[in-house]
Amino acid sequence: MAWLHRAYCFCCRLNLGVKTLYFLTSSQLVGDKLTVSVTVPEANQYTQYAYYLYRGSSIAQKQLYINHSEFTFVLSEEGMYSVKVFVQTKASPSAPYEKHTQITRLHRY
């Protein structure tokens, strides 16, 4: 398959108590690698990210919560792919996590 490059950004609003937090998700397909980056301007040491790779409407692969705001999936089959991003964050160690999701645009591989 020829080299392919596409990037797209989405913005989501997190409601954390009285504060509203925006985050940005971008995805890029280069060759067989689909990379997703998440920017949470007010991220802290408790902010975590999970990434679910979808092929069509089915989950192809999951990366459970990690501390990295970027993750790369290696694609092995042709199809239409998107990534559902989960962001969880909290203000302090004893506070409950606030969880939010966002789906990237479709990428054809």
C-alpha positions as CSV (number, residue, x, y, z in Angstrom):
1,M,0.0,0.0,0.0
2,A,1.3,3.5,-0.8
3,W,2.3,5.9,1.9
4,L,-0.7,7.6,3.3
5,H,-0.9,10.6,5.6
6,R,-4.0,12.1,7.2
7,A,-4.5,14.1,10.3
8,Y,-7.6,15.4,11.9
9,C,-8.3,17.2,15.2
10,F,-11.3,17.2,17.5
11,C,-12.0,19.2,20.6
12,C,-14.0,18.0,23.6
13,R,-15.1,19.8,26.7
14,L,-14.7,18.1,30.1
15,N,-16.8,19.4,33.0
16,L,-14.8,19.1,36.2
17,G,-16.9,20.5,38.9
18,V,-17.4,24.2,38.2
19,K,-14.5,24.2,35.8
20,T,-14.8,23.4,32.1
21,L,-11.7,21.7,30.5
22,Y,-11.2,21.4,26.8
23,F,-9.0,18.7,25.2
24,L,-7.9,18.2,21.7
25,T,-7.5,14.8,19.9
26,S,-5.6,14.4,16.7
27,S,-4.9,11.2,14.6
28,Q,-2.5,10.6,11.8
29,L,-2.1,7.5,9.6
30,V,1.4,7.1,8.1
31,G,2.0,3.8,6.3
32,D,0.5,1.1,8.6
33,K,0.8,3.2,11.8
34,L,-2.1,5.1,13.2
35,T,-1.0,7.5,15.9
36,V,-3.4,9.3,18.2
37,S,-2.3,12.3,20.3
38,V,-4.4,13.9,23.0
39,T,-3.8,17.4,24.4
40,V,-5.4,18.2,27.8
41,P,-4.1,21.8,28.6
42,E,-4.7,21.3,32.3
43,A,-3.5,17.7,32.6
44,N,-1.9,16.8,35.9
45,Q,-0.1,13.8,37.4
46,Y,-3.5,12.0,37.7
47,T,-4.5,12.3,34.0
48,Q,-4.7,9.0,32.2
49,Y,-5.5,7.9,28.7
50,A,-7.0,4.7,27.1
51,Y,-7.2,4.0,23.4
52,Y,-9.6,1.6,21.6
53,L,-8.9,0.9,17.9
54,Y,-12.1,0.2,15.9
55,R,-12.1,-1.5,12.5
56,G,-15.5,-0.6,11.2
57,S,-17.8,-0.9,14.2
58,S,-15.8,-3.6,15.9
59,I,-13.1,-3.2,18.5
60,A,-9.8,-4.5,17.0
61,Q,-7.4,-3.6,19.8
62,K,-7.5,-2.0,23.2
63,Q,-4.9,-0.1,25.2
64,L,-6.1,0.3,28.7
65,Y,-5.4,3.4,30.8
66,I,-1.8,4.7,30.6
67,N,-0.1,8.0,31.5
68,H,0.9,8.7,27.8
69,S,-1.0,11.2,25.8
70,E,0.1,9.6,22.5
71,F,-0.3,6.0,21.3
72,T,0.4,4.2,18.0
73,F,-1.4,1.2,16.6
74,V,0.1,-0.9,13.9
75,L,-2.6,-1.9,11.4
76,S,-2.5,-5.3,9.7
77,E,-5.7,-5.4,7.7
78,E,-7.3,-3.1,5.2
79,G,-10.4,-1.3,6.4
80,M,-11.8,1.8,7.9
81,Y,-10.3,2.7,11.3
82,S,-11.1,5.1,14.1
83,V,-9.9,5.3,17.7
84,K,-12.0,6.0,20.7
85,V,-10.0,8.0,23.3
86,F,-10.8,7.8,27.0
87,V,-9.5,10.5,29.3
88,Q,-9.8,10.3,33.0
89,T,-8.5,12.8,35.5
90,K,-8.9,14.0,39.0
91,A,-7.9,17.0,41.1
92,S,-6.3,15.1,44.0
93,P,-5.4,11.5,45.1
94,S,-8.6,11.2,47.1
95,A,-10.9,12.7,44.5
96,P,-12.9,10.4,42.2
97,Y,-11.9,10.2,38.5
98,E,-13.9,12.2,35.9
99,K,-14.1,10.1,32.7
100,H,-14.7,11.4,29.2
101,T,-14.5,10.0,25.7
102,Q,-14.0,11.1,22.1
103,I,-13.8,9.3,18.8
104,T,-11.3,10.3,16.1
105,R,-12.1,10.6,12.4
106,L,-12.1,7.5,10.1
107,H,-8.9,6.5,8.4
108,R,-8.8,4.2,5.4
109,Y,-5.9,1.7,5.4
